Amino acid sequence: MHPLAQLLGRQIAVDIRALPAAARRRSSGRSQLTRCVSVADIRDLARRRVPRAVFDFVDGAAWDELTARRNRLDFGELSLLPQMLAGVADVDLSTTLLGQPVSIPLIGSPTGMAGLMHPAGEPAIAGALHRRGGIYAVSAGASYPVEEVIREAPGSTWLQLYLARDRGVVEAMIARAQACGCTALVVTIDVPRAGPRERDLRNGFTVPPRVTLPTALDAARHPRWLTEVIRNPAVLPTGPAGGAAALADFVNSQFNPAARWEDIEWFRQRWTGPLAVKGILHPKDAETAVQIGADAIMVSNHGGRQLDTAVSAIRALPAVVQAVAGDAEVYLDGGVRRGTDILKAIALGARAVMVGRPMVYGIGAGGRLGAERVVELLVEELRLAMALAGRTSLADVDDSLIGLSTGASTGSWSR
Ligand SMILES: Cc1cc2nc3c(=O)[nH]c(=O)nc-3n(C[C@H](O)[C@H](O)[C@H](O)COP(=O)(O)O)c2cc1C
C-alpha cells in the first residue's frame, strides 16, 4: 500500500478509537457550558434540560410579558459613545456596596424556588458570585435555608424578605439573618398581590408540584433533571397544608396586600444593618424610602413578573438616581444579559446591577458550573466593554458614555 494511504489509515483508526471519549467530552456538562458563549446560549441550554413548566416558571412574566421584553429592549435603545487611546490594559471592576468591598458590581437577585431548576440551587448561585467577589441576595422563598446558602458565601450574602401577613414569621427570619451573618436586608415591596403569570396557569404549575399526566410526561422527557430531583426531593417547594394550590393563590395567602410605608419603618426599627428596598420605579417612592432610612434602592419591576407594561428598569433608573441625590445607593435590577447592559446602568447612575434569571438559567444549564459560567461571561463581557469604551475603572463611567440614541434619548426618558 502507498505509504500515504497507510498513514491515513492509521490516523483514521486512531480517530475512530478516540470517538467515544470525544463524544462523551462533547456531551459532558462542562464542555456544553464552555460552548455557551453568552447568557442567551445558557438560557437555551437550560430550556433543553428542564421540564417546560419549570423553565416557564423562571422565564415567564406577567400578562403579555411586555415589561420583561422592554427590560431587554430598552438597553438596546441606548447607544454608547466610546473614547479611544485611554490606556485600557488594566480594567478594575471593584467598588463598594453598602460599605462592603466587592470585586465586581454584580448582585444576584433573590429568586425563590431556584432548586426546581437544579438541586444545586441557591448555594451554587451564592458560591459562584462569592468566588468572583460579588453579592447574592437570597430569597426568603429559596429552596435552601439561608444558613446553608451563607455557608457558600460568607460575608457576601444578603437576605430578602417580603411583607408577609404573619409578622412573627418575618421577625424570626430577621433574627436568623442576624444570627448567621447576613450583611444586609432587602425588603421587596412590589408584590401586594401575585403577578398574573399566564404560562404558569396554562402549565398548571402548582406549589407543591402536582403530578398530572402532562406534568409527568414533561418530567419524563427530561430524565437527567428527573433523576437529580428524585435524588434531592428536599428542593421541591412545599405549599400550604392541605395540598396543591395555584402559585398565585399561595402567594396571596402569604403576603400582606394592606402593607404601607409604615411597614418599612417597622423593618428599619428591627434591622440595624444596611437596608435595601426592592421594587421601586417611581422617583417619589425612592424619596420616601430614603426618608425612612433605606440605604439602597433597587430599581426593579420584578423582571416584568408583576405589573405588565410597567416602565422598564433601565428607563426608570435616571429619575430615581436624580431623586435619591446620593443619599442612598441605587441598583438596577431587570433585563441585564450583557456586559454592555451593566456598563449602561452604571453610566446612568447605578452603583451595581442585579441579575435574576441569568443565574437561575445557569444552574438549570449545569448546576454549580453553570452558575459559574454565567458570572464569568458577564464579568468578562463587562471588562471587555469597559476597555472598548475607554474606561479603566467604574469611577470613570458616567453619563458622558451614553451617546446618540437610536430611539429614545435619556432626556426623554425622564418625565
Ligand atoms: C424564578 C424567579 C423567582 C423570583 N423570586 C423572587 C423572590 O423570591 N423575591 C424577590 O424579591 N424577587 C424575586 N424575583 C424577581 C427577581 O429578584 C428580579 O427582580 C428579576 O428576576 C430581575 O429581572 P431579570 O430576571 O431580568 O434579571 C424572582 C424572579 C424569578 C425569575
The ligand as an SDF file (V2000), in Angstrom:
LIG
                    3D

 31 33  0  0  0  0  0  0  0  0999 V2000
  -37.8750   32.3990   39.2500 C   0  0  0  0  0  0  0  0  0  0  0  0
  -37.9030   33.7340   39.8820 C   0  0  0  0  0  0  0  0  0  0  0  0
  -38.1610   33.8430   41.2340 C   0  0  0  0  0  0  0  0  0  0  0  0
  -38.1530   35.1000   41.8350 C   0  0  0  0  0  0  0  0  0  0  0  0
  -38.3390   35.1840   43.1960 N   0  0  0  0  0  0  0  0  0  0  0  0
  -38.1970   36.3880   43.8000 C   0  0  0  0  0  0  0  0  0  0  0  0
  -38.2360   36.4690   45.2110 C   0  0  0  0  0  0  0  0  0  0  0  0
  -38.3840   35.4840   45.9260 O   0  0  0  0  0  0  0  0  0  0  0  0
  -38.0780   37.6980   45.7740 N   0  0  0  0  0  0  0  0  0  0  0  0
  -37.8920   38.8520   45.0170 C   0  0  0  0  0  0  0  0  0  0  0  0
  -37.7540   39.9340   45.5710 O   0  0  0  0  0  0  0  0  0  0  0  0
  -37.8460   38.7710   43.6810 N   0  0  0  0  0  0  0  0  0  0  0  0
  -37.9840   37.5810   43.0510 C   0  0  0  0  0  0  0  0  0  0  0  0
  -37.8620   37.5030   41.6970 N   0  0  0  0  0  0  0  0  0  0  0  0
  -37.5350   38.7220   40.9260 C   0  0  0  0  0  0  0  0  0  0  0  0
  -36.0170   38.8910   40.8640 C   0  0  0  0  0  0  0  0  0  0  0  0
  -35.4820   39.1770   42.1150 O   0  0  0  0  0  0  0  0  0  0  0  0
  -35.6170   40.0280   39.9220 C   0  0  0  0  0  0  0  0  0  0  0  0
  -36.2960   41.1890   40.3010 O   0  0  0  0  0  0  0  0  0  0  0  0
  -35.8420   39.7680   38.4610 C   0  0  0  0  0  0  0  0  0  0  0  0
  -35.6010   38.4190   38.1370 O   0  0  0  0  0  0  0  0  0  0  0  0
  -34.9160   40.6720   37.6560 C   0  0  0  0  0  0  0  0  0  0  0  0
  -35.0620   40.5060   36.2870 O   0  0  0  0  0  0  0  0  0  0  0  0
  -34.1050   39.5740   35.4000 P   0  0  0  0  0  0  0  0  0  0  0  0
  -34.5780   38.1790   35.6510 O   0  0  0  0  0  0  0  0  0  0  0  0
  -34.3620   40.0580   34.0400 O   0  0  0  0  0  0  0  0  0  0  0  0
  -32.6890   39.7890   35.8680 O   0  0  0  0  0  0  0  0  0  0  0  0
  -37.8980   36.2680   41.0600 C   0  0  0  0  0  0  0  0  0  0  0  0
  -37.6480   36.1410   39.7030 C   0  0  0  0  0  0  0  0  0  0  0  0
  -37.6410   34.8970   39.1130 C   0  0  0  0  0  0  0  0  0  0  0  0
  -37.3200   34.8020   37.6460 C   0  0  0  0  0  0  0  0  0  0  0  0
  1  2  1  0
  2  3  1  0
  2 30  2  0
  3  4  2  0
  4  5  1  0
  4 28  1  0
  5  6  2  0
  6  7  1  0
  6 13  1  0
  7  8  2  0
  7  9  1  0
  9 10  1  0
 10 11  2  0
 10 12  1  0
 12 13  2  0
 13 14  1  0
 14 15  1  0
 14 28  1  0
 15 16  1  0
 16 17  1  0
 16 18  1  0
 18 19  1  0
 18 20  1  0
 20 21  1  0
 20 22  1  0
 22 23  1  0
 23 24  1  0
 24 25  2  0
 24 26  1  0
 24 27  1  0
 28 29  2  0
 29 30  1  0
 30 31  1  0
M  END
$$$$
